[in-house]
Amino acid sequence: MAILDISDLCKGYGEGDKRTQVLTNINLEVEEGEFIAIVGFSGSGKTTLISSIAGLVAPDSGRILVRGKEVTGPSRDRGVVFQSYSLMPWLSVQGNVALAVDSVLKDKPADERRTITRKYIEMVGLAHAADRKPSELSGGMRQRVSVARALATQPDILLLDEPLSALDALTRAKLQDEFSEISQKEKKTIILVTNDVDEAILLADRIIPLNPGPNASLGPSFKVTIPRPRDRTEMNHNEEFIRLRAAITGYLMEVGAARSNDLHSDVSLPENVVPITQTSDLPKAYSEAAHSPIDKRYVEFHEVRKIYATPKGPLTVVDGFDLKMKKGEFITLIGHSGCGKSTVLSMVAGLTDVSTGGIVLDGREVAGAGPERAVVFQAPSLMPWLTARENVALGVDRVYPSATPGERKDIVEYYLHRVGLGDSMQRLAAELSNGMRQRVGIARAFALSPKLLLLDEPFGMLDSLTRWELQDVLMEVWKRTHVTAICVTHDVDEAILLADRVVMMSNGPNAKIGKILEVDLPRPRSRKALLEHPDYYLYREQVLNFLAEHEHGPARSQPAAPSKASGHKKEAA
């Protein structure tokens, strides 16, 4: 008999015309000791499903059985770890875990409860921090407390609702490894909700997509037969991992495409409308003499350093960033948190002063912010009281002062259609989802026709499946403009998908370029085409290896000499 049996589960919210059917006819059987990962888009109903299994939400119809007994509410046989930590801020790590143990296992002797509490604090690696309060812990450490608390109550089923999605990439990877080890030690039945396909493959025995809502239903089951323990770097060579990853990603992209807006429209860009940033007042002789160098050295970072004053003395965050970019080139910057990626972007945007060295764009030194450099931040920074169209028009009206109102309107609507917001351009920014707001930010940046497009982890706040959609949107719009671009990211796949060259930065402080990888993959690119290309996993391995070498602090060795694979041949110009 299955430990968990869900049959014909349906759940909706609201009444009458405003009712939304979230889940429809969910059927699932989970065996004892099985690790199930449910993957799906944001808003697809994953949290509603987990809350129903936990007994926190009552289904409208259908039933959930645990060991043959119907779920009618919360119970100690099901432990839950949510995305938010929900710790008692006035209690220590020990106190938070003990509170749950004393409440749920009150029939056990006090000494045994203390032993159980200590065991699970040690299991998640927090024995050294047992007396600290949540305010003294990092995000990763707080989530470890949540896991220890759930495990210490000794549930039959552990429910994990996107427990790592709020963490940075390095902390997330470390906790994934710990979850994998704990699951093997405890032999618990685990159901993980995630939007990260790699995380699901690393941890689960079986992966089940949840098709997008409303009326969300479970898709086909994908069995993971890769032997344990699983190492994310070694899996990059595993044929089964490559096949499984492509199959799950392909399925999710198909169901995602079915719900996406049509990106095409009859709106076209007006001809001969030039933004003020493209008007040059350089002398003719200078322009002719400088034509070739500026094309090949369109953006040039020369020994750029950023030094901050601190109570303990000067702190060099970026130390000698040296890079040349061709016009129309797309560069991605990748490295661990604190390596100075965003500092570099902020300096070229003119938002942060350069301490020493210099940055040149199209023959002119960067000094302060300017409309020839458009920035898309992690948070799109829209005016919430304005519509999507009005947010884009704010910049267009300033950058195209000589255009007619009709021409400016066409520019705005053209790019909003390109990012899939043709039907939503009159909606207020406050009414849009995070993914839709970021689409507005992308449309606004491209509509300015900048000389340089700067993207600072533009999809970092979005779930990985929405990121796929917007990465393809970005590539769709970029192939029409070929604007010179720099994108900061922590996502290896994103770095390779977008870039002509991937610039890998060593850890800070004193961060600098550690390696440059030239990505010789055909354009236009899409994630689906990328996964099918025979060289993709070779590129991926090189970036993963670099990040693994720098995982534990500043690199102990100097960067390797330029090689054919490093991409330095483009800089020789």
C-alpha positions in Angstrom: 0.0 0.0 0.0 1.3 3.5 -0.9 2.1 5.8 2.1 0.3 8.6 0.3 -2.7 8.2 -2.0 -4.3 11.3 -3.6 -7.4 10.7 -5.8 -9.4 13.2 -7.9 -8.3 16.1 -5.8 -9.9 19.5 -6.8 -9.4 22.9 -5.2 -10.5 26.4 -6.1 -10.9 29.8 -4.5 -13.5 32.5 -4.8 -17.2 32.5 -5.6 -19.3 33.0 -8.7 -17.6 34.8 -11.6 -14.5 35.4 -9.5 -13.9 31.8 -8.7 -10.6 30.3 -9.9 -10.2 26.6 -10.1 -6.6 26.0 -9.1 -6.3 22.2 -9.0 -8.3 19.7 -11.0 -8.3 15.9 -10.8 -5.0 15.5 -9.1 -4.1 11.8 -8.7 -0.8 10.6 -7.1 0.5 7.6 -5.3 3.8 7.8 -3.3 5.6 4.8 -2.0 7.3 4.6 1.4 10.7 6.1 1.4 10.3 7.7 -2.1 11.6 11.2 -2.9 9.1 13.0 -5.2 9.8 16.4 -6.8 6.9 18.3 -8.2 8.0 21.0 -10.7 5.9 23.8 -12.2 5.5 27.4 -13.0 4.8 30.1 -10.4 1.0 30.3 -9.8 0.5 26.7 -11.1 -0.9 25.5 -7.7 2.1 23.8 -6.2 1.8 25.4 -2.8 -2.0 24.7 -2.8 -1.2 21.0 -3.4 1.4 20.9 -0.6 -0.9 22.7 1.8 -3.7 20.2 1.0 -1.4 17.3 1.7 -0.3 19.0 5.0 -4.0 19.3 6.0 -3.7 23.2 6.0 -6.2 23.5 3.1 -9.4 21.4 2.7 -10.0 20.2 -0.9 -13.3 20.9 -2.6 -13.6 17.3 -3.7 -11.5 14.1 -3.9 -9.5 12.7 -1.0 -6.0 12.4 0.4 -5.0 9.2 2.3 -1.9 8.8 4.5 -1.4 5.1 5.3 -5.0 4.5 4.4 -6.4 7.2 6.7 -8.1 10.3 5.3 -6.4 13.6 5.9 -8.8 16.0 7.7 -6.2 18.5 9.1 -2.6 18.9 10.2 -0.9 16.0 12.0 2.5 15.0 13.3 2.8 12.4 10.5 3.4 15.2 8.1 6.2 17.8 8.6 6.3 20.9 6.5 9.2 23.3 5.5 8.0 26.4 3.7 9.9 29.0 1.7 9.7 31.5 4.6 11.5 30.3 7.7 8.7 31.2 10.3 11.1 31.0 13.3 10.4 32.5 16.7 12.8 35.5 16.7 13.2 35.5 20.5 14.2 31.8 20.7 17.7 30.4 19.9 18.2 27.6 17.3 18.0 25.1 20.2 14.8 26.8 21.5 13.1 26.8 18.1 13.7 23.1 17.5 12.9 22.2 21.1 9.6 24.0 20.9 8.4 21.8 18.1 9.8 18.6 19.7 8.3 19.3 23.1 4.9 20.1 21.5 4.7 17.1 19.2 6.6 14.5 21.2 5.4 15.4 24.6 4.8 11.8 25.5 8.5 11.1 25.4 10.8 11.7 28.5 12.5 15.1 28.7 16.0 13.6 28.3 14.9 11.8 25.1 13.4 15.0 23.7 16.7 16.9 24.4 18.6 14.1 22.6 16.3 14.3 19.6 16.6 18.1 19.4 20.4 17.9 19.6 20.6 15.1 17.0 18.8 17.1 14.3 20.6 20.4 15.0 23.8 18.5 14.5 22.5 16.8 11.4 21.9 20.1 9.6 25.3 21.4 10.7 24.2 24.0 13.3 25.7 22.5 16.5 28.1 25.5 16.6 25.2 27.9 16.4 22.7 26.3 18.7 22.6 29.3 21.1 22.2 31.9 18.3 18.9 33.7 17.6 17.5 33.9 14.1 18.6 37.5 13.6 22.2 36.3 14.0 21.9 33.7 11.3 22.2 33.9 7.5 19.2 32.9 5.2 20.8 29.5 4.6 21.2 28.8 8.3 17.7 29.8 9.1 16.4 27.4 6.5 18.6 24.7 8.1 16.8 25.4 11.4 13.4 24.9 9.7 14.6 21.6 8.3 15.9 20.4 11.7 12.6 21.5 13.3 10.5 19.5 10.7 12.8 16.4 10.9 12.9 16.4 14.7 9.2 15.9 15.0 9.8 12.6 13.2 7.1 12.8 10.6 6.3 9.9 8.2 6.2 12.4 5.3 8.4 15.5 4.9 6.8 18.2 2.7 9.2 20.8 1.3 7.6 23.9 -0.4 10.3 25.6 -2.4 12.6 25.7 0.7 15.6 27.0 -1.2 14.2 29.5 -3.7 15.0 32.6 -1.7 18.7 31.7 -1.3 21.7 32.7 -3.4 23.0 30.1 -5.9 26.0 29.0 -3.8 24.0 28.6 -0.5 21.3 26.8 -2.5 23.8 24.3 -3.9 25.2 23.6 -0.5 21.7 23.0 1.0 20.8 20.8 -1.9 23.7 18.6 -1.1 22.7 18.5 2.6 19.1 17.6 1.7 20.4 14.8 -0.4 22.5 13.4 2.4 19.8 13.8 5.0 17.2 12.1 2.8 19.5 9.1 2.5 20.3 9.0 6.2 16.6 9.3 7.3 15.0 7.3 4.5 12.0 9.6 4.8 9.2 9.9 2.3 9.8 13.4 0.9 7.7 15.5 -1.5 9.6 18.6 -2.8 7.9 21.4 -4.6 10.5 23.3 -6.8 10.8 25.3 -10.0 14.4 24.2 -10.5 14.7 21.1 -12.8 18.4 20.5 -11.9 17.5 20.6 -8.2 14.7 18.0 -8.9 17.1 15.7 -10.7 19.8 16.0 -8.1 17.4 15.1 -5.2 14.4 13.0 -6.4 13.6 9.5 -7.3 10.7 10.7 -9.5 9.8 14.0 -11.0 6.3 15.1 -11.9 5.4 18.4 -13.6 2.4 20.3 -12.5 0.8 21.8 -15.6 0.0 25.5 -15.3 -3.2 26.6 -13.7 -6.0 27.4 -13.6 -7.3 23.8 -13.6 -3.7 22.6 -13.0 -3.2 18.9 -13.3 -0.2 16.6 -13.0 1.8 15.7 -16.1 3.7 12.6 -16.9 6.1 11.0 -14.3 9.8 11.0 -15.0 11.8 8.4 -13.1 15.3 9.4 -12.1 17.7 6.3 -12.3 21.0 8.2 -11.8 22.9 6.4 -9.0 23.4 8.1 -5.7 25.3 10.0 -4.4 24.8 12.5 -7.2 27.4 15.2 -7.9 26.2 18.2 -9.9 29.5 18.6 -11.7 29.9 14.9 -12.6 26.2 14.7 -13.7 27.2 17.1 -16.5 28.8 14.1 -18.2 26.0 11.6 -17.4 24.0 10.7 -20.6 20.9 9.9 -18.5 21.1 13.3 -16.8 21.4 15.0 -20.2 18.5 13.0 -21.6 16.3 13.5 -18.6 17.0 17.2 -18.3 16.1 17.7 -22.0 12.9 15.7 -21.7 11.6 17.5 -18.6 12.7 20.9 -19.9 11.1 20.2 -23.3 7.8 19.2 -21.7 7.7 22.3 -19.4 8.5 24.6 -22.3 5.7 23.1 -24.4 3.1 23.6 -21.7 4.6 27.0 -21.0 4.4 28.0 -24.6 0.7 27.0 -24.7 -0.2 29.6 -22.1 2.1 32.4 -23.4 0.9 35.5 -25.3 1.4 35.8 -29.0 4.5 38.0 -29.5 3.6 39.1 -33.0 1.5 42.2 -33.9 1.0 44.5 -36.8 2.9 47.3 -35.1 6.2 48.2 -36.7 9.0 50.5 -35.8 8.9 53.9 -37.5 11.6 54.5 -40.1 14.4 57.2 -39.7 13.6 58.0 -36.1 16.9 58.3 -34.3 17.3 58.7 -30.6 19.4 61.6 -29.3 21.9 59.1 -27.9 22.8 58.0 -31.5 23.5 61.5 -32.7 27.2 62.1 -32.9 28.9 65.5 -32.8 32.4 64.2 -33.3 34.5 66.0 -35.9 34.4 64.2 -39.3 38.2 63.6 -39.4 38.1 62.1 -35.9 35.1 59.8 -36.8 36.9 58.5 -39.9 40.2 57.9 -38.1 38.5 56.3 -35.1 36.0 54.1 -37.0 37.8 50.8 -36.8 39.1 51.0 -33.2 35.7 52.1 -31.9 34.0 49.3 -33.7 36.4 46.7 -32.3 36.9 48.5 -28.9 33.4 49.8 -28.6 33.4 49.3 -24.8 36.8 49.3 -23.0 37.5 48.7 -19.4 41.0 49.7 -18.5 42.4 48.5 -15.2 39.2 49.4 -13.4 39.3 49.3 -9.7 36.7 50.1 -7.0 37.9 50.8 -3.5 35.6 51.5 -0.5 36.6 53.2 2.7 35.8 51.1 5.7 36.5 51.4 9.5 39.2 48.8 9.1 40.8 50.6 6.1 40.4 50.6 2.3 38.6 47.6 0.8 39.3 46.8 -2.8 36.2 45.1 -4.2 37.2 45.1 -7.9 40.9 45.0 -8.6 42.0 45.7 -12.2 39.0 44.7 -14.4 40.4 44.8 -17.9 38.1 44.0 -20.9 37.4 45.1 -24.5 34.1 44.6 -26.3 33.2 44.7 -29.9 30.1 46.6 -31.0 27.1 44.4 -31.0 28.7 41.8 -28.6 26.8 40.3 -25.7 28.9 39.6 -22.6 27.7 37.8 -19.4 29.5 38.2 -16.1 29.3 35.3 -13.7 30.8 34.5 -10.3 29.9 33.8 -6.7 28.1 36.3 -4.5 30.4 39.2 -3.5 32.7 38.9 -6.6 32.0 42.4 -7.8 29.8 41.6 -10.8 27.1 44.2 -9.9 29.8 46.7 -8.9 31.3 46.5 -12.4 27.9 47.0 -14.0 27.1 49.9 -11.7 30.4 51.6 -12.7 29.8 51.3 -16.4 26.2 52.5 -15.8 27.7 55.6 -14.1 25.9 54.9 -10.9 29.1 54.2 -9.0 32.4 56.1 -9.3 35.5 54.4 -10.6 38.3 54.6 -8.1 41.1 54.1 -10.6 41.3 53.2 -14.3 38.6 54.1 -16.8 35.7 53.0 -18.9 35.2 54.1 -22.5 32.0 53.7 -24.5 32.0 54.5 -28.2 35.1 56.7 -27.9 34.0 58.6 -24.8 34.8 58.1 -21.2 31.9 57.2 -19.0 31.3 59.9 -16.4 27.9 59.6 -14.7 24.7 58.1 -15.8 23.3 58.8 -19.3 20.5 57.7 -21.6 22.9 56.0 -24.0 23.1 53.3 -21.3 19.9 51.5 -20.4 19.8 49.4 -17.2 17.4 46.5 -16.3 17.7 45.7 -12.6 16.6 42.6 -10.7 13.6 44.6 -9.5 12.1 46.5 -12.5 11.5 49.8 -10.7 8.3 50.8 -12.4 5.9 53.6 -11.4 3.1 51.5 -9.9 0.4 54.1 -10.6 1.2 54.2 -14.3 0.3 51.6 -16.9 2.8 49.4 -18.6 2.6 51.6 -21.7 3.0 54.8 -19.7 6.1 53.4 -17.9 7.8 52.7 -21.3 6.6 56.0 -22.8 8.3 58.0 -20.0 11.8 57.2 -21.4 10.8 57.2 -25.1 9.4 60.8 -24.8 12.7 62.0 -23.5 15.0 60.1 -25.9 13.1 60.8 -29.1 12.2 64.5 -28.8 12.1 65.0 -32.6 9.7 62.1 -33.2 6.0 62.7 -33.7 3.6 61.5 -31.0 2.4 58.8 -33.4 6.0 57.6 -34.0 6.8 57.5 -30.2 3.5 55.6 -29.7 4.6 53.0 -32.3 8.0 52.6 -30.6 6.4 52.0 -27.2 3.8 49.5 -28.5 6.3 47.7 -30.8 8.5 46.6 -27.9 5.6 45.9 -25.5 4.2 43.5 -28.2 7.7 42.0 -28.6 7.8 41.0 -24.9 4.3 39.6 -25.0 2.4 42.4 -23.3 0.3 43.5 -26.3 -2.9 42.6 -24.4 -1.7 44.1 -21.0 -0.1 47.4 -21.9 -3.0 49.4 -20.4 -2.8 47.6 -17.0 -1.3 49.4 -14.1 2.2 48.2 -13.1 0.8 47.4 -9.6 -1.5 44.9 -11.1 1.2 42.9 -13.0 3.0 39.8 -11.8 6.8 40.0 -11.2 7.4 38.3 -14.6 5.2 40.8 -16.4 6.8 43.8 -14.7 10.2 42.5 -15.8 8.9 42.3 -19.3 8.0 46.0 -19.1 11.5 46.7 -17.8 13.0 44.9 -20.8 10.7 46.7 -23.3 11.6 50.0 -21.7 15.3 49.4 -22.0 15.2 48.3 -25.7 12.8 51.1 -26.6 15.5 53.7 -25.7 17.8 52.2 -28.4 20.8 52.5 -26.1 24.4 52.2 -27.2 24.9 49.8 -24.3 22.3 47.6 -22.5 23.1 46.6 -18.9 21.3 43.8 -17.2 21.8 43.2 -13.5 20.5 39.7 -12.7 17.3 40.7 -14.6 15.6 37.4 -13.9 17.0 36.7 -10.5 13.8 37.3 -8.6 11.8 35.0 -10.9 11.2 31.2 -10.7 13.4 29.3 -13.2 10.6 28.4 -15.5 9.5 32.1 -15.9 13.2 32.9 -16.4 13.3 30.5 -19.4 10.4 32.4 -21.0 12.0 35.8 -20.5 15.4 34.6 -21.6 13.8 33.6 -24.9 12.0 36.9 -25.0 15.3 38.7 -24.5 17.0 36.8 -27.2 14.0 37.4 -29.6 14.2 41.1 -29.1 18.0 41.3 -29.1 18.4 39.5 -32.4 16.4 42.4 -34.0 18.7 45.1 -32.5 22.1 43.5 -31.8 22.6 46.1 -29.1 25.9 45.8 -27.2 25.0 44.2 -23.9 26.5 43.2 -20.5 24.4 40.9 -18.3 25.3 40.0 -14.7 24.0 36.5 -13.7 24.6 33.6 -11.3 22.9 31.2 -13.6 25.3 29.0 -15.7 22.7 28.1 -18.4 21.6 31.8 -18.7 25.2 32.9 -19.1 25.8 30.5 -21.9 22.5 31.1 -23.6 22.9 34.8 -23.8 26.6 35.4 -24.4 29.1 35.7 -27.1 31.6 35.5 -24.2 31.2 34.4 -20.6 33.5 36.5 -18.3 34.1 34.6 -15.1 35.2 36.6 -12.0 37.3 35.4 -9.1 35.9 35.8 -5.6 36.1 39.1 -3.8 37.6 41.1 -2.3 40.2 42.0 -4.9 38.0 40.4 -7.6 39.2 40.3 -11.2 38.6 38.4 -14.4 39.6 34.8 -13.8 38.7 33.3 -17.2 36.9 34.2 -20.4 35.0 31.6 -22.4 34.1 32.2 -26.0 30.7 30.7 -26.8 30.7 29.6 -30.4 27.0 28.5 -30.7 24.8 29.6 -33.6 22.3 32.4 -33.2 19.4 33.0 -32.9 19.4 30.9 -29.8 16.7 29.3 -27.7 16.9 27.1 -24.6 15.5 24.2 -26.5 18.2 24.5 -29.3 20.9 24.9 -26.6 20.0 21.7 -24.9 20.2 19.8 -28.2 23.6 21.3 -29.3 26.5 18.8 -28.9 28.9 21.4 -27.5 26.6 22.9 -24.9 27.6 20.6 -22.0 31.3 21.2 -22.8 30.8 24.9 -22.3 28.7 24.2 -19.2 31.4 22.0 -17.7 34.0 24.8 -18.1 31.9 27.3 -16.2 30.9 24.8 -13.5 34.5 23.8 -13.0 35.5 27.4 -12.6 32.8 28.1 -10.0 33.7 24.9 -8.2 37.3 25.9 -8.0 36.3 29.3 -6.4 33.6 27.9 -4.1 35.6 28.2 -0.9 36.9 31.7 -1.2 39.5 33.5 -3.2 41.3 31.4 -5.8 44.6 30.1 -4.7 46.1 30.2 -8.2 46.5 32.8 -10.8 44.2 32.8 -13.9 45.4 30.5 -16.6 47.1 31.9 -19.7 44.8 32.8 -22.6 43.8 29.7 -24.5 41.8 28.9 -27.6 38.8 28.1 -25.4 39.1 31.2 -23.3 37.8 33.6 -25.8 40.8 36.0 -25.6 41.3 36.0 -29.3 38.5 38.5 -29.7 40.4 40.9 -27.4 43.5 40.8 -29.6 41.8 43.4 -31.8 
